[in-house]
Each structure stands twice: as C-alpha cells, then as structure tokens.
C-alpha cells in the first residue's frame, strides 16, 4: 500500500512574495494560490489579504514598511489565522496548513 505524503503549507505575509510557502525539503518553495484546489471565493480572499499586506511595503525606504496602526496589523493577523483555518477545511486531509504571522 502506497503512503501519500502530507503536504505542509504556511500562510504568511512576506513582502514581494506570495502568501503560501511549502517548507518541505523535497517541495520547498512558494506555491501559487491558483494552483491549489480551492474555491474561487477563497482564492480571491487570500489574494486580497496578501494585497493588503503588499500595499504596506515602502519601496523607497523598506524599514518604514508596515501597517500604520496596531489595530490594522492585529486585524490583518486575525484574518490570516481565519484564512488558514478555511484553507485547511477546503484542502482537507492531503495538506497541513499553518499560519505564521
């Protein structure tokens, strides 16, 4: 009987990179949201969440990047945690999703 390997994915906010990353040594790298068997609605929510974070990048002086208020940052993190749970529900047992704020 063949064992199917569980694919680990991390949802995280990272400037100039996609929001999903596979840390497994044999698959390591960023994963395109569009390549996953997720609903179009969830894909749109993930893209909007990532876009919100990317919009906080200050290309002229990167150390000044980030949310303008603590409330906005906390809301973004809470949304990321919720998205990770929904991604796990949609992908089911073949994947393990973790949120890394």
Order of alpha helices (4+ residues) and beta strands (2+ residues): beta-beta-beta-alpha-alpha-beta
